[in-house]
Amino acid sequence: MEHFINKDFMLRGETARELYHQSAEGMPIIDYHCHLSPQMIAENHQFADITEIWLGGDHYKWRAMRGNGVPEEYITGNKSSWEKFEKWAETVPYTLRNPLYHWTHLELSRAFGIDKILKPETAREIFEECNAKLATPEFRGQGLIRKFNVKVVCTTDDPVDDLHWHRQIAEHPFGTKVIPAWRPDKAMAIENPAAYKAYIEKLSEVSGVEIRSFDDLLQALQKRHDFFASMGSKLSDHGLEAFYADDYTQAEIDAIFRKVLSGKAPDAAELGKFRSAMLYEFAVMDHASGWAQQFHVGAIRNNNTRMFETLGPDTGYDAIHDLPLAAAGHKMLDRLAKEDKLTKTILYNLNPKDNEVLATMAYTFNDGTVPGKMQLGSGWWFLDQEDGMRKQMNALSALGLLSRFVGMLTDSRSFLSYPRHEYFRRILCNLLGEDVDAGKLPRSEMPQLHQMVKDISYNNADRYFGF
């Protein structure tokens, strides 16, 4: 019987199949942005069952289950693992044409060797087979990472993190580099003075700097940035609604900082100025260290107040924002370029209307020093599916150099998400194969196309980040 997830899954035409099987399929993975738990990696976590590894924290699935009418108690509530899995199995047939249908069956096939379709009739059998395999050593956290030939994992870490688990991993290597990535969003989140003051107290404690002024704040952050660098970090990441590039003076920023520490909330103008100052200072630190910086732009978060108050953030209640990006983004990058402090930069958009905006923004600031120095990032979050990936690659192809693209990442909390790299590679090979078959690209240049596939799959990221 021909399995749904077979060797030529999604590959349309012989050229796409040749590119994938000869050049993409065997390439290792660099997962340069994810949300895996460093503690779970360090402890080589053994998962209790498929529900823990597959449904725990996966707000993609949670959104689908809610949309299918599944009560919250079967999603984030206290129902048993089997009951939660059963509700997911009941939902899967309704995800046809949603990427979750593909991801679900890719993960079953690639991780567990299960090629059955998940539905109510097969749920119990699949549940038990997955659980039996998860009880074995090779299905612990580190084993799963090795299984997918992952060479580098970059986790997402706050400046106040002590990186204890990263140190433990480095002292007990298992074949994959696990590197911290600097995510300093909380250091600029002054909209909630009480929470911000508590964060500053923690930052003061871990940095050894008494923080009373904006200069003190920068000194503390620089110490932590240096510490991250000493632990192998080579890149930062920022999650933003939009870019910020308001005009400000240092005196204004210091006054705003002191005001917030006194417990008073900033007004809209002060908030914009402070965010602008922080993004500039973070970028200067990254440039001085030779890091790459990433900007994930365009999410509007925690929109369902009732559920946010019940479950907290990152539980499936975020959406695509529609703020303008071009003016502030160019102004922010231009200031850094004028001062020769603009480091390697990747720009990710969440709203598909901004593919061309960010592609042209990035290429405005390439300077010939590094191939692909300024990048349009891969399809992100709501866009990391076939249509979103194709649109991102088409925009990059039309307005820049797809050949210099650093490729895919998981952006995931799940140890089972690595088939998303395979998914991306199949889509990439289709895109190129279709052009060859249509006569848009010369068949005589197949050797160059094979090299292009290898580079986008792995080599470009390896060279760009220098892990």
C-alpha positions as semicolon CSV with decimal commas, in nm:
position;residue;x (nm);y (nm);z (nm)
1;M;0,000;0,000;0,000
2;E;0,132;0,345;-0,095
3;H;0,163;0,557;0,217
4;F;0,038;0,916;0,226
5;I;0,372;1,039;0,364
6;N;0,593;0,864;0,108
7;K;0,939;0,950;-0,022
8;D;0,795;1,181;-0,289
9;F;0,540;1,349;-0,062
10;M;0,454;1,695;-0,204
11;L;0,723;1,672;-0,474
12;R;0,568;1,763;-0,808
13;G;0,772;1,646;-1,103
14;E;1,100;1,465;-1,162
15;T;1,314;1,777;-1,131
16;A;1,180;1,857;-0,784
17;R;1,234;1,494;-0,683
18;E;1,592;1,498;-0,812
19;L;1,673;1,821;-0,625
20;Y;1,520;1,695;-0,303
21;H;1,656;1,342;-0,294
22;Q;2,004;1,425;-0,423
23;S;2,069;1,754;-0,244
24;A;1,819;1,845;0,029
25;E;1,727;1,518;0,195
26;G;2,064;1,434;0,347
27;M;2,163;1,778;0,469
28;P;2,195;1,832;0,847
29;I;1,983;2,086;1,035
30;I;2,079;2,412;1,199
31;D;1,783;2,519;1,411
32;Y;1,893;2,876;1,475
33;H;1,569;2,988;1,641
34;C;1,352;2,770;1,863
35;H;1,187;2,763;2,203
36;L;1,303;2,422;2,327
37;S;1,366;2,400;2,700
38;P;1,743;2,393;2,774
39;Q;1,663;2,208;3,096
40;M;1,478;1,933;2,909
41;I;1,772;1,898;2,669
42;A;2,030;1,893;2,951
43;E;1,834;1,637;3,152
44;N;1,771;1,427;2,841
45;H;1,404;1,443;2,927
46;Q;1,195;1,127;2,906
47;F;0,844;1,209;2,794
48;A;0,560;1,048;2,983
49;D;0,360;0,991;2,667
50;I;0,274;1,127;2,323
51;T;0,034;1,378;2,477
52;E;0,311;1,547;2,672
53;I;0,550;1,580;2,378
54;W;0,285;1,653;2,114
55;L;0,011;1,854;2,282
56;G;0,187;2,011;2,579
57;G;0,242;2,378;2,494
58;D;0,150;2,345;2,124
59;H;-0,084;2,635;2,069
60;Y;-0,112;2,553;1,696
61;K;-0,298;2,235;1,791
62;W;-0,484;2,407;2,073
63;R;-0,628;2,667;1,834
64;A;-0,744;2,393;1,598
65;M;-0,905;2,194;1,880
66;R;-1,091;2,500;2,007
67;G;-1,206;2,569;1,652
68;N;-1,337;2,214;1,636
69;G;-1,549;2,266;1,946
70;V;-1,326;2,082;2,194
71;P;-1,379;2,207;2,552
72;E;-1,077;2,366;2,722
73;E;-1,058;2,091;2,984
74;Y;-0,943;1,855;2,704
75;I;-0,679;2,105;2,585
76;T;-0,513;2,275;2,882
77;G;-0,732;2,129;3,157
78;N;-0,703;1,829;3,382
79;K;-0,838;1,555;3,158
80;S;-0,619;1,246;3,124
81;S;-0,349;1,213;2,860
82;W;-0,558;0,962;2,668
83;E;-0,867;1,183;2,674
84;K;-0,667;1,480;2,541
85;F;-0,505;1,269;2,271
86;E;-0,842;1,125;2,174
87;K;-0,981;1,476;2,124
88;W;-0,682;1,564;1,907
89;A;-0,739;1,248;1,701
90;E;-1,102;1,353;1,659
91;T;-0,985;1,695;1,540
92;V;-0,723;1,579;1,289
93;P;-0,973;1,477;1,015
94;Y;-1,106;1,832;1,028
95;T;-0,758;1,978;0,970
96;L;-0,752;1,875;0,604
97;R;-0,576;2,157;0,413
98;N;-0,437;2,298;0,737
99;P;-0,059;2,244;0,770
100;L;-0,129;2,061;1,096
101;Y;-0,254;1,768;0,890
102;H;0,080;1,743;0,712
103;W;0,292;1,808;1,021
104;T;0,101;1,551;1,226
105;H;0,158;1,274;0,976
106;L;0,515;1,377;0,897
107;E;0,601;1,359;1,266
108;L;0,429;1,023;1,310
109;S;0,616;0,885;1,010
110;R;0,961;1,038;1,062
111;A;0,984;1,011;1,440
112;F;0,786;0,695;1,510
113;G;0,778;0,508;1,178
114;I;0,397;0,517;1,187
115;D;0,235;0,565;0,847
116;K;-0,129;0,524;0,948
117;I;-0,367;0,819;0,923
118;L;-0,456;0,954;1,266
119;K;-0,831;0,952;1,324
120;P;-1,065;0,818;1,592
121;E;-1,045;0,463;1,455
122;T;-0,664;0,453;1,478
123;A;-0,617;0,672;1,784
124;R;-0,574;0,405;2,049
125;E;-0,331;0,199;1,842
126;I;-0,117;0,503;1,756
127;F;-0,131;0,630;2,116
128;E;0,002;0,302;2,252
129;E;0,269;0,255;1,984
130;C;0,404;0,607;2,035
131;N;0,404;0,566;2,412
132;A;0,595;0,238;2,390
133;K;0,866;0,402;2,179
134;L;0,881;0,711;2,402
135;A;0,967;0,481;2,693
136;T;1,291;0,378;2,521
137;P;1,626;0,564;2,555
138;E;1,650;0,672;2,192
139;F;1,324;0,866;2,223
140;R;1,442;1,086;2,507
141;G;1,508;1,455;2,432
142;Q;1,867;1,425;2,315
143;G;1,794;1,110;2,118
144;L;1,521;1,284;1,921
145;I;1,751;1,575;1,838
146;R;2,018;1,332;1,715
147;K;1,758;1,134;1,521
148;F;1,690;1,434;1,300
149;N;2,062;1,508;1,240
150;V;2,049;1,846;1,413
151;K;2,395;2,001;1,437
152;V;2,303;2,322;1,621
153;V;2,009;2,430;1,837
154;C;1,971;2,793;1,942
155;T;1,732;2,833;2,234
156;T;1,564;3,161;2,329
157;D;1,693;3,304;2,656
158;D;1,638;3,613;2,869
159;P;1,935;3,827;2,981
160;V;1,867;3,732;3,345
161;D;1,896;3,358;3,273
162;D;2,200;3,200;3,440
163;L;2,245;2,958;3,146
164;H;2,307;2,679;3,395
165;W;2,156;2,419;3,163
166;H;2,362;2,535;2,865
167;R;2,675;2,497;3,075
168;Q;2,567;2,148;3,176
169;I;2,508;2,052;2,813
170;A;2,851;2,187;2,714
171;E;3,012;1,983;2,991
172;H;2,826;1,668;2,882
173;P;2,810;1,694;2,500
174;F;2,580;1,464;2,306
175;G;2,671;1,556;1,950
176;T;2,460;1,869;1,898
177;K;2,568;2,221;1,994
178;V;2,308;2,394;2,211
179;I;2,366;2,769;2,212
180;P;2,175;3,045;2,393
181;A;2,019;3,328;2,193
182;W;1,973;3,666;2,359
183;R;1,603;3,770;2,383
184;P;1,596;4,099;2,580
185;D;1,231;4,195;2,526
186;K;1,157;4,223;2,898
187;A;1,433;4,481;2,942
188;M;1,229;4,728;2,734
189;A;0,879;4,632;2,856
190;I;0,811;4,944;3,064
191;E;0,437;4,948;2,999
192;N;0,380;4,761;3,327
193;P;0,588;4,948;3,591
194;A;0,544;4,691;3,869
195;A;0,650;4,397;3,652
196;Y;0,932;4,601;3,503
197;K;1,069;4,704;3,843
198;A;1,070;4,338;3,953
199;Y;1,259;4,249;3,635
200;I;1,515;4,525;3,689
201;E;1,575;4,401;4,043
202;K;1,647;4,054;3,903
203;L;1,877;4,198;3,636
204;S;2,060;4,399;3,902
205;E;2,110;4,085;4,109
206;V;2,251;3,870;3,830
207;S;2,471;4,145;3,682
208;G;2,606;4,282;4,009
209;V;2,515;4,635;3,898
210;E;2,296;4,860;4,112
211;I;2,049;4,992;3,857
212;R;1,918;5,340;3,928
213;S;1,970;5,516;3,598
214;F;1,951;5,435;3,228
215;D;2,332;5,422;3,214
216;D;2,325;5,165;3,494
217;L;2,074;4,963;3,294
218;L;2,300;4,961;2,988
219;Q;2,600;4,861;3,200
220;A;2,406;4,569;3,349
221;L;2,281;4,455;3,007
222;Q;2,630;4,479;2,859
223;K;2,763;4,254;3,134
224;R;2,495;3,998;3,057
225;H;2,556;4,032;2,683
226;D;2,924;3,961;2,744
227;F;2,828;3,661;2,955
228;F;2,605;3,523;2,678
229;A;2,893;3,570;2,434
230;S;3,123;3,375;2,667
231;M;2,868;3,093;2,658
232;G;2,882;3,074;2,279
233;S;2,591;3,299;2,186
234;K;2,618;3,448;1,839
235;L;2,275;3,595;1,782
236;S;1,993;3,794;1,937
237;D;1,620;3,796;1,880
238;H;1,349;4,056;1,934
239;G;0,973;4,003;1,928
240;L;0,809;4,333;1,829
241;E;0,472;4,465;1,722
242;A;0,655;4,707;1,493
243;F;0,988;4,883;1,458
244;Y;1,062;5,185;1,679
245;A;1,275;5,480;1,572
246;D;1,141;5,785;1,755
247;D;1,374;6,079;1,815
248;Y;1,496;6,112;2,173
249;T;1,769;6,250;2,394
250;Q;1,961;6,055;2,656
251;A;1,819;6,286;2,922
252;E;1,465;6,200;2,813
253;I;1,533;5,827;2,827
254;D;1,689;5,851;3,171
255;A;1,388;6,048;3,296
256;I;1,146;5,792;3,152
257;F;1,341;5,507;3,310
258;R;1,343;5,672;3,652
259;K;0,972;5,753;3,620
260;V;0,884;5,390;3,552
261;L;1,103;5,265;3,839
262;S;0,910;5,503;4,067
263;G;0,593;5,315;3,972
264;K;0,443;5,559;3,721
265;A;0,328;5,433;3,382
266;P;0,475;5,594;3,070
267;D;0,254;5,769;2,818
268;A;0,249;5,662;2,452
269;A;0,520;5,906;2,347
270;E;0,750;5,799;2,629
271;L;0,692;5,434;2,548
272;G;0,791;5,489;2,185
273;K;1,104;5,683;2,277
274;F;1,219;5,423;2,529
275;R;1,164;5,131;2,292
276;S;1,354;5,320;2,022
277;A;1,648;5,382;2,253
278;M;1,661;5,021;2,367
279;L;1,652;4,876;2,016
280;Y;1,940;5,104;1,919
281;E;2,149;5,008;2,222
282;F;2,083;4,636;2,172
283;A;2,188;4,665;1,808
284;V;2,511;4,841;1,906
285;M;2,593;4,560;2,150
286;D;2,529;4,298;1,882
287;H;2,748;4,478;1,630
288;A;3,035;4,509;1,877
289;S;3,018;4,133;1,944
290;G;2,987;4,035;1,578
291;W;2,648;3,874;1,638
292;A;2,352;3,847;1,403
293;Q;2,028;4,011;1,514
294;Q;1,677;3,889;1,440
295;F;1,358;4,097;1,444
296;H;1,026;3,909;1,453
297;V;0,775;4,181;1,373
298;G;0,399;4,190;1,349
299;A;0,227;3,991;1,625
300;I;-0,059;4,129;1,831
301;R;-0,059;3,924;2,150
302;N;-0,289;3,811;2,431
303;N;-0,602;3,938;2,259
304;N;-0,852;3,722;2,447
305;T;-0,850;3,890;2,789
306;R;-1,056;3,628;2,966
307;M;-0,834;3,344;2,849
308;F;-0,513;3,540;2,905
309;E;-0,617;3,593;3,267
310;T;-0,696;3,221;3,295
311;L;-0,402;3,063;3,109
312;G;-0,139;3,334;3,063
313;P;0,065;3,412;2,748
314;D;0,159;3,180;2,460
315;T;-0,158;2,975;2,483
316;G;-0,306;3,040;2,138
317;Y;-0,462;3,384;2,161
318;D;-0,218;3,583;1,949
319;A;-0,282;3,698;1,592
320;I;-0,142;3,889;1,294
321;H;-0,102;4,265;1,347
322;D;-0,136;4,524;1,070
323;L;0,084;4,815;1,180
324;P;0,297;5,000;0,922
325;L;0,664;4,898;0,927
326;A;0,849;5,075;0,648
327;A;0,921;5,425;0,780
328;A;1,038;5,330;1,130
329;G;1,224;5,022;1,010
330;H;1,427;5,217;0,757
331;K;1,495;5,496;1,006
332;M;1,614;5,249;1,270
333;L;1,846;5,065;1,033
334;D;1,968;5,386;0,871
335;R;2,089;5,530;1,201
336;L;2,291;5,215;1,264
337;A;2,429;5,210;0,909
338;K;2,533;5,577;0,928
339;E;2,727;5,502;1,246
340;D;2,871;5,180;1,100
341;K;2,703;4,979;1,374
342;L;2,467;4,766;1,168
343;T;2,538;4,396;1,217
344;K;2,403;4,097;1,024
345;T;2,024;4,122;1,041
346;I;1,726;3,897;0,969
347;L;1,380;4,052;0,937
348;Y;1,070;3,834;0,981
349;N;0,718;3,953;0,908
350;L;0,400;3,797;1,041
351;N;0,163;3,984;0,810
352;P;0,200;3,857;0,452
353;K;0,146;4,211;0,322
354;D;0,495;4,290;0,452
355;N;0,699;4,033;0,256
356;E;0,801;4,285;-0,008
357;V;0,829;4,567;0,246
358;L;1,089;4,381;0,453
359;A;1,265;4,232;0,151
360;T;1,330;4,575;0,008
361;M;1,414;4,712;0,353
362;A;1,679;4,446;0,407
363;Y;1,840;4,495;0,066
364;T;1,854;4,872;0,112
365;F;2,122;4,812;0,378
366;N;2,338;4,539;0,227
367;D;2,691;4,676;0,204
368;G;2,900;4,410;0,030
369;T;3,080;4,298;0,345
370;V;2,896;3,968;0,402
371;P;2,693;3,766;0,149
372;G;2,330;3,797;0,255
373;K;2,418;4,028;0,544
374;M;2,063;4,166;0,549
375;Q;1,804;3,888;0,519
376;L;1,430;3,849;0,474
377;G;1,359;3,573;0,727
378;S;1,166;3,255;0,659
379;G;0,788;3,229;0,681
380;W;0,715;3,271;1,051
381;W;0,441;3,143;1,284
382;F;0,112;3,178;1,094
383;L;0,316;3,187;0,771
384;D;0,532;2,875;0,821
385;Q;0,310;2,675;0,586
386;E;0,324;2,607;0,213
387;D;0,151;2,922;0,092
388;G;0,340;3,143;0,339
389;M;0,677;2,986;0,257
390;R;0,624;3,014;-0,118
391;K;0,521;3,380;-0,089
392;Q;0,826;3,456;0,127
393;M;1,063;3,282;-0,115
394;N;0,898;3,442;-0,418
395;A;0,933;3,788;-0,264
396;L;1,297;3,719;-0,177
397;S;1,364;3,580;-0,524
398;A;1,206;3,878;-0,699
399;L;1,371;4,143;-0,484
400;G;1,692;3,981;-0,362
401;L;1,902;3,664;-0,374
402;L;1,722;3,346;-0,279
403;S;2,057;3,167;-0,317
404;R;2,190;3,350;-0,005
405;F;1,886;3,268;0,212
406;V;1,971;3,109;0,550
407;G;1,666;2,886;0,530
408;M;1,424;2,733;0,777
409;L;1,397;2,715;1,156
410;T;1,142;2,544;1,379
411;D;1,041;2,833;1,611
412;S;0,893;2,552;1,818
413;R;0,869;2,424;2,174
414;S;0,839;2,065;2,056
415;F;1,114;1,806;2,014
416;L;0,906;1,656;1,731
417;S;0,903;1,968;1,509
418;Y;1,214;1,892;1,305
419;P;1,019;1,751;1,007
420;R;0,926;2,116;0,942
421;H;1,274;2,146;0,792
422;E;1,190;1,858;0,558
423;Y;0,858;2,022;0,476
424;F;1,036;2,347;0,388
425;R;1,297;2,168;0,177
426;R;1,030;1,987;-0,024
427;I;0,853;2,319;-0,090
428;L;1,185;2,480;-0,192
429;C;1,261;2,197;-0,434
430;N;0,912;2,223;-0,583
431;L;0,959;2,595;-0,638
432;L;1,286;2,545;-0,824
433;G;1,175;2,229;-1,003
434;E;0,862;2,397;-1,137
435;D;1,071;2,679;-1,283
436;V;1,306;2,434;-1,457
437;D;1,015;2,231;-1,595
438;A;0,846;2,550;-1,719
439;G;1,162;2,667;-1,893
440;K;1,210;2,961;-1,657
441;L;1,544;2,827;-1,538
442;P;1,795;2,645;-1,763
443;R;1,821;2,272;-1,715
444;S;2,189;2,304;-1,803
445;E;2,238;2,479;-1,466
446;M;2,117;2,186;-1,256
447;P;2,457;2,159;-1,080
448;Q;2,416;2,519;-0,962
449;L;2,057;2,449;-0,852
450;H;2,172;2,145;-0,655
451;Q;2,431;2,363;-0,480
452;M;2,164;2,626;-0,416
453;V;1,942;2,369;-0,245
454;K;2,229;2,246;-0,027
455;D;2,321;2,602;0,066
456;I;1,970;2,708;0,162
457;S;1,913;2,383;0,351
458;Y;2,229;2,408;0,562
459;N;2,547;2,570;0,427
460;N;2,429;2,932;0,424
461;A;2,326;2,923;0,790
462;D;2,649;2,750;0,883
463;R;2,856;3,024;0,718
464;Y;2,632;3,313;0,824
465;F;2,622;3,240;1,197
466;G;2,964;3,078;1,227
467;F;2,861;2,824;1,491
